[in-house]
Amino acid sequence: MAKNQRSATLSISLPIEIVQAVYQQVRDGKYPSDDVVVYEALRRFLMPEGADPAADMDNPTARRRARRGDQPE
């Protein structure tokens, strides 16, 4: 990946149960798209223990939630 590039595409295979759970999050209106569900899950998984997910203001979802006053799930 180039040093100045902010994102990259990654293709993965997931068990059908996980795919269905991801789509359910979108259908329930909790997230705008399936990629945002996966992004948020990975971000939280990789976040250092004890870190505040809402403190990541480089993240568009965190910025949007902060503007709306939403709490992280």
N, CA and C atoms as an extended XYZ file, in Angstrom:
219
Properties=species:S:1:pos:R:3:atomname:S:1:resname:S:1:resid:I:1 pbc="F F F"
N         0.848       -1.171        0.000 N   MET     1
C         0.000        0.000        0.000 CA  MET     1
C         0.897        1.238        0.000 C   MET     1
N         0.509        2.241       -0.755 N   ALA     2
C         1.264        3.488       -0.826 CA  ALA     2
C         1.209        4.210        0.524 C   ALA     2
N         2.264        4.954        0.847 N   LYS     3
C         2.333        5.626        2.141 CA  LYS     3
C         1.234        6.651        2.340 C   LYS     3
N         0.808        7.340        1.303 N   ASN     4
C        -0.203        8.383        1.429 CA  ASN     4
C        -1.624        7.857        1.267 C   ASN     4
N        -1.775        6.607        0.948 N   GLN     5
C        -3.106        6.036        0.735 CA  GLN     5
C        -3.801        5.823        2.076 C   GLN     5
N        -5.079        6.275        2.195 N   ARG     6
C        -5.826        6.194        3.447 CA  ARG     6
C        -6.652        4.925        3.570 C   ARG     6
N        -6.872        4.202        2.462 N   SER     7
C        -7.650        2.975        2.544 CA  SER     7
C        -7.241        2.026        1.429 C   SER     7
N        -7.630        0.789        1.577 N   ALA     8
C        -7.364       -0.234        0.581 CA  ALA     8
C        -8.524       -1.217        0.591 C   ALA     8
N        -8.688       -1.926       -0.483 N   THR     9
C        -9.741       -2.932       -0.577 CA  THR     9
C        -9.168       -4.281       -0.175 C   THR     9
N        -9.936       -5.011        0.624 N   LEU    10
C        -9.540       -6.326        1.082 CA  LEU    10
C       -10.717       -7.266        0.873 C   LEU    10
N       -10.497       -8.333        0.153 N   SER    11
C       -11.560       -9.299       -0.102 CA  SER    11
C       -11.385      -10.482        0.856 C   SER    11
N       -12.451      -10.816        1.593 N   ILE    12
C       -12.379      -11.921        2.551 CA  ILE    12
C       -13.585      -12.837        2.389 C   ILE    12
N       -13.447      -14.052        2.856 N   SER    13
C       -14.563      -14.998        2.907 CA  SER    13
C       -14.948      -15.183        4.365 C   SER    13
N       -16.250      -15.148        4.633 N   LEU    14
C       -16.760      -15.290        5.992 CA  LEU    14
C       -17.789      -16.413        6.043 C   LEU    14
N       -17.925      -17.047        7.203 N   PRO    15
C       -18.998      -18.041        7.364 CA  PRO    15
C       -20.354      -17.360        7.175 C   PRO    15
N       -21.306      -18.095        6.635 N   ILE    16
C       -22.625      -17.547        6.327 CA  ILE    16
C       -23.291      -16.927        7.550 C   ILE    16
N       -23.064      -17.482        8.735 N   GLU    17
C       -23.671      -16.944        9.948 CA  GLU    17
C       -23.181      -15.520       10.230 C   GLU    17
N       -21.895      -15.285        9.987 N   ILE    18
C       -21.347      -13.948       10.209 CA  ILE    18
C       -21.882      -12.986        9.154 C   ILE    18
N       -21.938      -13.420        7.913 N   VAL    19
C       -22.481      -12.585        6.837 CA  VAL    19
C       -23.919      -12.191        7.153 C   VAL    19
N       -24.714      -13.158        7.596 N   GLN    20
C       -26.109      -12.862        7.936 CA  GLN    20
C       -26.195      -11.862        9.091 C   GLN    20
N       -25.321      -11.995       10.082 N   ALA    21
C       -25.310      -11.067       11.208 CA  ALA    21
C       -24.914       -9.658       10.753 C   ALA    21
N       -23.962       -9.571        9.839 N   VAL    22
C       -23.554       -8.272        9.298 CA  VAL    22
C       -24.733       -7.626        8.575 C   VAL    22
N       -25.382       -8.367        7.692 N   TYR    23
C       -26.527       -7.827        6.954 CA  TYR    23
C       -27.662       -7.431        7.895 C   TYR    23
N       -27.850       -8.175        8.982 N   GLN    24
C       -28.906       -7.851        9.939 CA  GLN    24
C       -28.637       -6.500       10.606 C   GLN    24
N       -27.376       -6.220       10.900 N   GLN    25
C       -27.025       -4.921       11.487 CA  GLN    25
C       -27.427       -3.773       10.554 C   GLN    25
N       -27.238       -3.979        9.251 N   VAL    26
C       -27.617       -2.959        8.265 CA  VAL    26
C       -29.137       -2.866        8.172 C   VAL    26
N       -29.809       -4.008        8.091 N   ARG    27
C       -31.285       -4.008        8.019 CA  ARG    27
C       -31.906       -3.353        9.246 C   ARG    27
N       -31.297       -3.543       10.414 N   ASP    28
C       -31.813       -2.953       11.649 CA  ASP    28
C       -31.542       -1.449       11.716 C   ASP    28
N       -30.791       -0.931       10.761 N   GLY    29
C       -30.506        0.496       10.721 CA  GLY    29
C       -29.379        0.936       11.637 C   GLY    29
N       -28.637       -0.010       12.182 N   LYS    30
C       -27.537        0.339       13.089 CA  LYS    30
C       -26.331        0.874       12.332 C   LYS    30
N       -26.182        0.472       11.082 N   TYR    31
C       -25.066        0.900       10.241 CA  TYR    31
C       -25.573        1.149        8.833 C   TYR    31
N       -24.925        2.065        8.098 N   PRO    32
C       -25.396        2.396        6.752 CA  PRO    32
C       -25.046        1.357        5.690 C   PRO    32
N       -24.008        0.536        5.933 N   SER    33
C       -23.609       -0.452        4.929 CA  SER    33
C       -22.853       -1.593        5.592 C   SER    33
N       -22.718       -2.688        4.852 N   ASP    34
C       -22.010       -3.851        5.382 CA  ASP    34
C       -20.530       -3.550        5.607 C   ASP    34
N       -19.922       -2.698        4.747 N   ASP    35
C       -18.508       -2.424        4.993 CA  ASP    35
C       -18.278       -1.633        6.267 C   ASP    35
N       -19.228       -0.803        6.646 N   VAL    36
C       -19.085       -0.049        7.893 CA  VAL    36
C       -19.189       -0.988        9.092 C   VAL    36
N       -20.053       -1.998        9.017 N   VAL    37
C       -20.166       -2.992       10.097 CA  VAL    37
C       -18.821       -3.688       10.286 C   VAL    37
N       -18.235       -4.162        9.204 N   VAL    38
C       -16.966       -4.885        9.284 CA  VAL    38
C       -15.845       -3.947        9.745 C   VAL    38
N       -15.829       -2.720        9.221 N   TYR    39
C       -14.825       -1.743        9.628 CA  TYR    39
C       -14.881       -1.487       11.136 C   TYR    39
N       -16.091       -1.226       11.637 N   GLU    40
C       -16.255       -0.945       13.064 CA  GLU    40
C       -15.850       -2.149       13.917 C   GLU    40
N       -16.239       -3.348       13.487 N   ALA    41
C       -15.892       -4.550       14.250 CA  ALA    41
C       -14.374       -4.736       14.312 C   ALA    41
N       -13.705       -4.563       13.188 N   LEU    42
C       -12.251       -4.713       13.181 CA  LEU    42
C       -11.568       -3.603       13.972 C   LEU    42
N       -12.069       -2.391       13.839 N   ARG    43
C       -11.490       -1.275       14.588 CA  ARG    43
C       -11.568       -1.536       16.084 C   ARG    43
N       -12.722       -2.006       16.536 N   ARG    44
C       -12.877       -2.298       17.970 CA  ARG    44
C       -12.028       -3.480       18.404 C   ARG    44
N       -11.937       -4.491       17.555 N   PHE    45
C       -11.133       -5.673       17.864 CA  PHE    45
C        -9.656       -5.307       17.999 C   PHE    45
N        -9.183       -4.412       17.143 N   LEU    46
C        -7.768       -4.047       17.124 CA  LEU    46
C        -7.428       -2.891       18.051 C   LEU    46
N        -8.433       -2.273       18.661 N   MET    47
C        -8.215       -1.133       19.547 CA  MET    47
C        -7.530       -1.597       20.834 C   MET    47
N        -6.586       -0.808       21.319 N   PRO    48
C        -5.932       -1.176       22.580 CA  PRO    48
C        -6.953       -1.303       23.715 C   PRO    48
N        -6.704       -2.225       24.606 N   GLU    49
C        -7.610       -2.458       25.733 CA  GLU    49
C        -7.760       -1.185       26.558 C   GLU    49
N        -8.989       -0.856       26.893 N   GLY    50
C        -9.279        0.313       27.699 CA  GLY    50
C        -9.432        1.596       26.905 C   GLY    50
N        -9.188        1.554       25.595 N   ALA    51
C        -9.321        2.756       24.770 CA  ALA    51
C       -10.801        3.070       24.559 C   ALA    51
N       -11.102        4.336       24.377 N   ASP    52
C       -12.470        4.784       24.162 CA  ASP    52
C       -12.765        4.819       22.665 C   ASP    52
N       -13.688        3.968       22.176 N   PRO    53
C       -13.973        3.944       20.739 CA  PRO    53
C       -14.470        5.288       20.222 C   PRO    53
N       -15.147        6.067       21.035 N   ALA    54
C       -15.675        7.361       20.603 CA  ALA    54
C       -14.574        8.397       20.467 C   ALA    54
N       -13.398        8.130       21.014 N   ALA    55
C       -12.305        9.095       20.973 CA  ALA    55
C       -11.585        9.109       19.631 C   ALA    55
N       -11.903        8.174       18.748 N   ASP    56
C       -11.234        8.077       17.452 CA  ASP    56
C       -11.868        9.037       16.453 C   ASP    56
N       -11.495       10.298       16.529 N   MET    57
C       -12.130       11.308       15.681 CA  MET    57
C       -11.584       11.321       14.262 C   MET    57
N       -10.599       10.463       13.960 N   ASP    58
C       -10.183       10.288       12.568 CA  ASP    58
C       -11.175        9.398       11.837 C   ASP    58
N       -12.046        8.773       12.588 N   ASN    59
C       -13.025        7.841       12.047 CA  ASN    59
C       -14.309        8.597       11.705 C   ASN    59
N       -14.785        8.502       10.444 N   PRO    60
C       -16.001        9.222       10.066 CA  PRO    60
C       -17.219        8.814       10.884 C   PRO    60
N       -17.337        7.543       11.248 N   THR    61
C       -18.476        7.088       12.042 CA  THR    61
C       -18.434        7.702       13.426 C   THR    61
N       -17.252        7.748       14.035 N   ALA    62
C       -17.115        8.352       15.367 CA  ALA    62
C       -17.441        9.840       15.313 C   ALA    62
N       -16.977       10.517       14.263 N   ARG    63
C       -17.295       11.947       14.124 CA  ARG    63
C       -18.797       12.156       13.977 C   ARG    63
N       -19.449       11.335       13.161 N   ARG    64
C       -20.899       11.449       12.949 CA  ARG    64
C       -21.650       11.204       14.252 C   ARG    64
N       -21.260       10.173       14.994 N   ARG    65
C       -21.919        9.879       16.275 CA  ARG    65
C       -21.713       11.020       17.255 C   ARG    65
N       -20.513       11.592       17.278 N   ALA    66
C       -20.226       12.695       18.200 CA  ALA    66
C       -21.102       13.907       17.863 C   ALA    66
N       -21.281       14.186       16.579 N   ARG    67
C       -22.125       15.312       16.175 CA  ARG    67
C       -23.564       15.085       16.591 C   ARG    67
N       -24.034       13.821       16.490 N   ARG    68
C       -25.424       13.509       16.831 CA  ARG    68
C       -25.600       13.268       18.335 C   ARG    68
N       -24.498       13.088       19.061 N   GLY    69
C       -24.588       12.804       20.492 CA  GLY    69
C       -24.855       11.344       20.795 C   GLY    69
N       -24.661       10.460       19.783 N   ASP    70
C       -24.888        9.026       19.976 CA  ASP    70
C       -23.779        8.425       20.826 C   ASP    70
N       -24.118        7.376       21.508 N   GLN    71
C       -23.137        6.616       22.266 CA  GLN    71
C       -22.689        5.420       21.430 C   GLN    71
N       -21.420        5.000       21.522 N   PRO    72
C       -20.991        3.797       20.806 CA  PRO    72
C       -21.735        2.597       21.343 C   PRO    72
N       -22.009        1.629       20.457 N   GLU    73
C       -22.708        0.406       20.895 CA  GLU    73
C       -21.816       -0.435       21.751 C   GLU    73
